[in-house]
Amino acid sequence: MPQLLLEIFSEEIPARMQQGAARDLERMVSDRLKAAGLTWDALTTYAGPRRLTLVIDGLPTATPDREEEVKGPRASAPEQALEGFLRKTGLTRDQLTERDGVLFAVLSSKGRATTDLVAETVDQVIRTFPWPKSMRWGSGTLRWVRPIKRILCLFDGKVVPFEIDGIQSDAITEGHRFLGSGELLRVSDFVDYRTQLEKNFVLLDVADRKLRILEQAKAACAARGLALVDDDGLLDEVAGLAEWPTPILGDMDPQFLALPPEVVRLSMKVHQKYFAVRDPSRDGLAPNFLVVANVEATDGGKALAAGNSRVLSARLNDARFFWDEDQKVGFDAWNAKLSGVTFHAKLGTLAERVERIAALAREIAPLVGADADEAETAARLSKADLLSGMVSEFPELQGIMGGYYARLAGHSDAIADAVRDHYKPQGPADTVPTAPVTVAVALADKLDTLVGFFAIDEKPTGSKDPFALRRAALGVIRLILNGGFRLSLLDVVFATDAAFISHHRETAADNIRYADAISELTRGAYGVRATDSLTRIMIAGATTFVGAHLARMQTAPLVVLEFFTDRLKVLLRDQGKRHDLVDAVFALGDDDLVRIVRRVEALDVFLATDDGANLLAGYKRASNILRAEEKKGPIPTGMVQTGLPNQPEAETELAFAVGAARTAVEAALETEDFAAAMTALARLRAPVDRFFDDVLVNSDIPAERDNRLKLLGQVRDVMGQVADFGQIAG
């Protein structure tokens, strides 16, 4: 079947937009052609510095003829209804058919030529393309990321004729801007198109460009006993900057290696798009760089390497200036300036944020095995480097530079590492810190962000999360789970909220009143009182707005806890766990993330067995009976009687089995042996099955009915100690 080839050729497309544009082109074209009734065998898109390309194999030459039956009004309907239906269908009354007293219209339409649909589709796609930024040029009305030069459009080897804003479609493309023949290339199909482009130094596929860069870059490094420092993000970018990428190895002044390696690499990457190079025989970077050119130089790239070396030296000289000047300034001066930097209009300055983080890190420290003094010190240094010259130039180095400066200032490795790593983990691929002091500060930093923005009602909505609160919550969860830290999430969330007011001192009485109110709130919501550590932080200072603060305190922290529940579901779902199992465990009121995950894992294994699946069905049957009876009045409670006259054996068996299960489950939960708890529940499966097979719950004899309802209530209660099985699907 015929092939469609489309190329939109323009001035240079920004590298960061190319792959998104390829996806948008595929989506927009396929949606429109499918809506017209077309099908195909394969559709592929390509994006590069100067062209977007689409090829579709197996397109029919026309859409199929269509016949559609449309239901109309009843034959006895008012005349106005009939007239409206006729206008809608464009038919006359005698063209309608009647069936069972209802009028129907049969609408037929001839198929359309694919070339006509393609011309319309390309016009619509180009005029509505969703570039992040676009421009208009000349006197036309067309907008595109950069000026469009030509549009190649072939179907079945022939040009699809159309014109868009003065640009006439044709079968012509161009090769490399500098290395190509300089002649226009007339092509007949995709194979010819791709072949001619490669002969004219254009690699159409980004995967081919990446492979060429990696192979030649590693070969150039290996020839001098060096190794390329991998950087997937930079590789993606440079593959979008050159149609015929040619790696060139250059030299730099070795004195720049005295700078932190992160500074050298970032100077290369951000400003110059260079790869760093290392010496495999020793630690650290080599005094070299690798630049990806868009030409093949006649001198092997020597002149290009020398020119790029001079530019890099200028950049690194700037970095060395910031490095030297920052060491003259230091933390005291930077921290003093934090009071003049607003973190958020409703959340105070960076200096106030640091005070909150420091107080919270001190409280969290013993829970994660960290020294409280070191955790507080690290927290007080954590944001200072935001005012340094180096971080002002390279915001990506926040924290990293603070770690270097902390070591130079004589602080311990634990403190310096905490300053460096407290932003981690910043994404699913980021490493999770394990050092106790780092964990304390990282948790405090993320919890302060979460509670603060939830308190001012700046919650994520849909796909929008401007303050990266989802990432912060996942960071907290990963820190806790990775370290196996046994702490109450509820306590640390309330402690975080309390830290917001602890530095507003007025009267101790106000703080005590605040602490008492929060303690009562936690007991009402979760059946527990605030811990001693939580109370201590709440009475550490006072506030002039305690009353107003309490009003939002009644909801914000609990909403944050629900947010953590949702994020934990996402994390466990990504690991293959079911989110309804998380609901079933969270329903118990537990907020120890480590224990929750262990319960979920044990529950997941249990429900995958026949015993688990059947017991779940039995639980739901028992719950349905109890729920129906609860509508009539209170369910009988108390001891289940055995040995009654004419009592079915299955009833007696289940009563003893429930008692044994209760003892075993309670013992297992006491030691957090959740597998043993599930094993104990599994022993209920057979007695529950026999009970429902042999026993009529709603007996006509009230005493029998009450005894059996008590028994089902005990089954529900015993299973409810492990999880809320009512939350589980199935």
DAQUIZI-V88709 format. One line per field, one symbol per residue. phi: phi as a letter, one per 40 degrees, with the letter a starting at -180 (. if undefined). psi: psi as a letter, one per 30 degrees, with the letter a starting at -180 (. if undefined). Layout:
phi->???
psi->???
This chain:
phi->.cbbbbbbbacdcddcccccccccccccccccccccgcbacabbbbbadbabbbbbbgcccacccbbbcbcbcccccddccccccccccgbbccccbbafgbcbbbbbaccbccccccdcccdccccbcccdaaabbgbcbcbacadccabcabbfgbcccabbfgcccabbbbccdbcccgccbcbbacccdccccccbgbcccccccccccccccccccccbgbbcccaccccdccccbbcbcbcbcbbbcdcccccddccccccccccbgcccbbbccacgcccaabbbcbabcccggcccccccccccdcccccccccdccccccgccccccccccbccadcbgccccccccccccccccdccbgbccccccccccccbccccccccccbdcccgccdcccccccgccccccccccbcccccaccccbcbcdcccccccccccccccccccbgbccbfccacbfcccccccccccccccgccbcccccccccccccbccccabccccccccccccccccccbgbcccdccccccccabacbddcccccccbdccccccccdcccdccccccgccccccdcccccgcbccccdcccccccccccccccccccccccccccccccccccciccdbhcccbgcdgcddccccccccccccccccccccccfcccccccccdccdcccdcdccbbccccccdcccccccdccccdcccccccacccccch
psi->llkkkkkjkalkkkeffeeeeeeeeeeeeeeeeeffgkllekkklkkaegkkkkkkkhklflllkkkkkkkallfglleeeeeeeeeefglleffllkjhgkkkkjkkkkllkeeeeeeeeeeeeefgkikekllklbglfkklelkkeljkjkkhfkkjklkjhfjklahkalakeeflfflkjklfaeeeeeeeeefghjjekeeeeeeeeeeeeeeeeefgglkkjkjeeeeeeffgfkfikjkkklllkffffflkeeeeeeeeeeefhkklkljfflllllhllkkjlgljkfgggeeeeeeeeeeeeeefeeeeeeeeeeffdleeeeeefffgkkekefgaleeeeeeeeeeeeeeeeffgglkeeeeeeeeffegeffgleefeeiffgkeeeeeeeeeffglleeeeeeeegfflkglffklkkfkeeeeeeeeeeeeeeeeeeefghilkkbfkifgheeeeeeeeeeeeeefhkjljeeeeeeeeeefffffikdkeeeeeeeeeeeeeeeeeeggllkleeeeeffgfallfheeeeeefffeeeeeeeeeeeeeeeeeeefgglkffeeeeefffgkgjeeeeeeeeeeeeeeffleeeeeeeeeeeeeeeeeeeeffflkkklakkklglkgkkeeeeeeeeeeeeeeeeeeeeeeghifeeeeeeefffeeeeeeefefkjeilfjeeeeeeeeeeeeeeeeeeffeljfffkk.
